[in-house]
Structure formats: C-alpha cells, structure tokens
Amino acid sequence: MPEQRARTYHRNRVANTFSEEIGAMLEGELSDPRIAPSYVTEVVLAPGGKSARIFVAVHGNEEEEASTLEGLTTARAYIRSQLRDRMGVRHVPELTFAIDRSEKMTGRMDELLARNRKREQRRTPAEPTPGAPAKP
C-alpha cells in the first residue's frame, strides 16, 4: 500500500515540475510568433510515466488557440530537451498539448445563469406567493 502512495506522490511532483518549467518557457523562452500569450493549467502524467498531456489556456480567440497549439506541437522536441536538462533526468515523457477551454466555458455558464436569475426576478414580483397577505 505505501508503494502506491509513493508513486502517486512522485507522479504529482513530476507533473508540478513540468507545469512550472513549461510555464516559464511559455512566458518568454519560446520565440515562435505563433504562440500567443498562454499558461499551463494542468499536466496529466500517464500512470507509467511514458506520456504527459499538457493543458494550456490561451488568451485570445480560436485562431490564436489553433496557432498556439501548432507552435507548441512544433516546439515539442525542444521543450523535452529543455526539461531533460533542467530536471536532470534521463527520460522525459512524450508530450502532448491540448487547449484548455474550461475557463471560457465557466464564464459563459455564469453569464447564462445570471440571465436566468434576472428573468426569474422579473417574473416573481408579479406573482403573489401563496399564503402571503395581499398588499392593499
């Protein structure tokens, strides 16, 4: 049982380190003009440690997201070599990049819920609640 806990702890530490290092590269080390301002939201490391999926949130529209994903995919070998040098490890997992749209979806859902609340507030004052005394 402790063996599993140690593996999970190690995998989480490696994922956090990947997130920090790739985030630093996104801030200014990658000079590809296709890469828009972005940041790492999550790193999911496979149980065997052979592959990792990096979720990136991009500040911009869908075109910038697509070009950023293309630029990151092109720079994948460079990023792996930099991770290998910085972390001092022998093997770095195969990296796969994906766009994280969860924040945009959350914002859209909040907007729709706010609209729904406004509609409900407009409807409720017109209808008297049962058991409440009528206003003269």
N, C-alpha and C positions, 0 to 999 in steps of 0.2 A: 504493500500500500504506500509507504513513504517514497518508493521509487517513482510512482506515477506523479506524486505531488512535486517531486524534484524536477521531473521532465516538464511538467506544466509551468513551473516557476522559471526554468531555463528558457522555454519557448517564449514566455511572456517578456522576459528580459531582452531576448534577441529581437523580438518584434518591436519593443520600445526603442531599442538602439537603432534599428532600421528606420523607424519613424523619425527620430531626431536627426540622423545623418542625411537621409533623403530630403527631409525638410530644409536642412541647411543648404543642400545642393540646389533646391528649388528657389531659395531666396536670392541666389546670385552667382553660383558657380557654373550653372549650365547656361551657355551663351547662345543657345538655339533661339532664334527670334520667334519660332512657332510656339514656344512655351509661354503661356500667359501667366500673370500672377496667380499663384495657386499654393495650396498647402496640403500636407498629408493628414487625412482624417483617421485612417485606420490601416493597420498592417495585419493581415491574416496569414499566419505561417502554417503550412501543412503539418500534420502530425509527425511525418518522417523527417521534416526539415528540408525536403528537396525542392520545394517551391514556396513562393510567397506571393500573395496578391496585395498590392498597394492601392488603396483607395485615395484619390486625390480630388479635392474640391477646387474648382476653378472660378475665379471672379471674372465673369463675362457671360457672353451668350453661347449658344450651341455651336457656332462656328469656331469660337475660341476653344471650347471644350474639345472639339474634334481635332483641331490643330495641336493642342497641348498633348492630347493622347498620342498623336502621331509622333510628335517630337520626343516624348518620353520613351516610346517604344523604340525609336531610333537610337536614343542615348542609353538604352538598357545595358549594353556591354560596358560602357564607360562607368555607369553607376555601380555595376557589380564589381568592377576592378577597384574603384574608389572605396567601396565598402570592405573589400578584402584587405586593402592597405590600412585603412583606418582602424578596423576592428582587430587586425592581426590574426585572422582565422584562415584556415586552409580552404574551406569550402563555403561558398556563398550560394544560397538557393537561387533557382531560376526565378526571375522577377516578372510579374505580370501586372500591368497597370490598368486601373478601371476608374471611371469618373464616378464620384460620389455626389448624387443629386438629392440626398436626404434633407439637407438644409433648405433647399429651394422648395421641396415638396412640403416640408413642415410650415414654411412661410405661407404657401398657397393654402394649406388646410386651415391655418389660423385665420387667414383672410375670409375664407368661406364660412367658417364658424362665426366670425364676427358679424358677417352679413345676416346669417341665420338668426343670431341673437337680436339684431336690430329689428328684423321682421317680426319676431315673436313679441318684442316690447311694444311695437306699434299695434299689434293685434290685441294683446292682453288688456290694456286700459279700456278699450271699447266694450269688452265683455265683463259683466259683473261676476265676481266669484260667488259660488253657491254658499249660502249661509251668512254672507256679509250683509250688513244693513245697507239699504239703498240710501243714496245721498239725496237730500231734498233739493 
